[in-house]
């Protein structure tokens, strides 16, 4: 199925471009996604998905097919499979960035093929859910690219007057022989630092994203059921 979405990020197009071509910067902004490996233009990862009480874990890989910096256009091909074999998903995504009122406008065209439980949503609902996910992505990316507030300048320390140098007597021969010799300078070593483990990624609950849309679709059905139940109740009352 073909899906089209748009989003806006209040940041210069150059900064947005540098972010979207870097999987390590983009992945944390995609709900439920965890990046596990990057090798050149190829990458792999997982996506946690919930359908109410049902949890799915998709493992997959992707690849940049095109990076056109002049046109600010990228094309990505990705595919994944549920770890329990409950479904598959594959997509070719084309993203084009354009300048818009000092910010950046993104147009996303997706050719999607999906099987399993998520396919029960249908094209219309999948498109709505995809749009909301992109809104979440754009909000996260905006926060990452927002300029940090300038720190207040620190007050300059007062300069104390230099004391008068004291005249030191010349050392004796015994002091010269007993004075420790300076050791050879040691080469500088980079400081050790611990790398924090990646935080546990929260699963994306598709029913949360599609909640209002599902209710809108079910409302006429529920009204019809209520009307039928009301008619049956009236008929039973008349028979008595």
N, C-alpha and C positions, 0 to 999 in steps of 0.2 A: 504494500500500500504506500501511497505517496502522502507525506505530511509536510506542511509548510508552517513555520513559526517565525516570530520576530521578537527581538529584545533590544533594550537600550541600556548602555552603561555610561554614566557621567564621567568619562575619562578620555583622554586623547587617544586617537586611533592607534598611534604608535605603541603606547603602553598596553592597550588591549591586545594588539597583534602579538607582542612579545609574550603575553600571558597565554593566549589560546594555542600557541604552537609549542608550549611547554607542558607536557602531561603532568608533571609533578606540581605545577601551580593550578592546573585546571581540575584535577581529580578531587581535591578536597571540597570543591564547590558543587560537585555532582552528588545529589542525595543518594545515600546507600553505597557509593562507590569507594573502593580501596585499590590503589595502584600497588602492584607487587613487583613489577619489573619494567625497566626501560632500556632499550638497546637500539641506539640510532633512531630511526623513524618508527620502530616497532615498539609496542608496549603490551603488557598483560595485566589483568587485575580481576577483581570480583565485584559483584553487585548484589547486595542483600535486598530482597523484595518480600513484602508481606501483603497477603490478600486476606485481611481480617485475621483469623486464627492460623492461616496457612503461611508458612515461611518457606521461601525459596532462596537458593544461593546459586547465582549464575557465575560460572568461571569462563573467562574468555580472553580474547586478544584482539588487538587492533593495529592499524598501520596507516601512516600518513601517505596517501597516494599523490597528493599535490600540495605544494606550499608556494603560492605565488605572492611574494611580498609586494610587488608593484600593484597588483589588483586587490591585495588583502583578501585572498581567497584560499581556503584550504579544503581538501577532500579527505575524509577518513573512512576506511572500511573496517568494520568491527563485527565480531560474531561471538556468541557465547552459548553455553548449554547448562541447564540446571544440573547441579551435582547429583541429583537422584533420578535424572532422566525424565523429569516431568515436563520439559519443554525446551525449545531452542529459540534463539533470536539472532538475527543478522541485519545489518543496516549499512548503507552507504550514505554518509552525511556530508553535505557541502555547505560550508559557512562562508558568507561574504560580508565583509565589514565596510561601512561607509561612514564618513564624517556627518554629524548631525547636530547643529546648534551647540558646538563646543564639546559634544560628547561623541559617542560611537553607536551606530545602529547596526545590529546584526540580523542577517536573513539566513534562516536555516532551512534547507531542503533535505528531507530524509526519505530514502526508499527503504521501507521496513518490511521484514518478513518475520512473523512470530507464530509460534505454536505452543500448545499447552494451555494452562489455566489463564494466563494473562490475555490470551487471544479471545476469551469470552467477552471482553469489554466491547469489542467491535471497533470499527474505524473511528466513528464519531467520538466515542468516549476516550479512546486512546489519544486522539488528537488533543482533546481538552486537557487530559492529564499531562501530556507532553508539554503543552503550553505552560501549565502551572509549574512543572519541574524546571523549565527554562527560566521562568520568572524567579524561582528560588536561586538558580544558578547565577543569574544576572545580579541579583541583590548581593550574593556572597562575593562575586567578582568585584562589584563596586566597592564593597568594604575593603577588600584587599588592595585595590588600586587607589583608594582615597589618600590624599596627601596627609602626612602626619603633622599635627600642630607644632609650630615652632616653639622650642623650649626657651624659657626666659633666660637671658644672659646671666651668668653667675657674677656676683660682685667681685671686683678685683681686690686681692689681699693687700693690706697696708704694707708698704716697703719700710722695713726697719733700717735704721742707720747702721752702716757697717762699723764694727768696733775697730779701734786702733790696733794694728798688728803689734804683738809683743815681740821683743827682741829675744830670740832663743839662743842660748850659749851653744858654741860648737860642741858636738859630741866627743867624748873621750874615746881612746882606742878600745877599751873594754866594752863600751856601749856599742861601738861599731861591730865588734866581733860577736856580741850576743844578740844583736837585733835580728829578728826573724826576716828571712828573705821572702819577698813576694812570690806567691805561687804562680805557675803559668796559667794564663786565662783559659777558662773552659769554653768550648763551643756552645753557642746558644741552642737550646732545644725547644721545639714548639710545645706549648702547654697542653697537657692531656685534658680532654673533655669527654664527658659521657654523651652518647647520642640517645635521646629519649625514644622509647618505643612508640610506634604509631598507635594513636588512640583507637579504641574499639569503635568501629563505624556503626551507626544506628541504621537499621533497615528502613527502607522507604516503604511506607504503607500506602499502597495504591488506592485503598478505599478511603483513606483520609483525604487524598488529593481529589478523588472523584466523588466525595460524599454528597455535595450539593447537586451535582449532575445526576447522580443515581437517584436522589430523592425526586428531582424534577421528572425523571423518566418514569418512576414508580407511582408518582402522585395520581395520574389518571387511572392507573390500574387499581390503586387502593380506593379511590372514589367509586369506581365501578363496583368493586367488591362490597363496599359499604352500602351502596344503593341496592344491590341484589339482596344483601342481608336484611335491609330495611323492608323490602317488599315481602320477603318470606315471613318476616315477623308480623307484618300486617295481615297477611293471608291466614296465618295460624290464629291470630287474635279474632278474625272474623268467623273462623270455623267454630271457635268456642262459643 
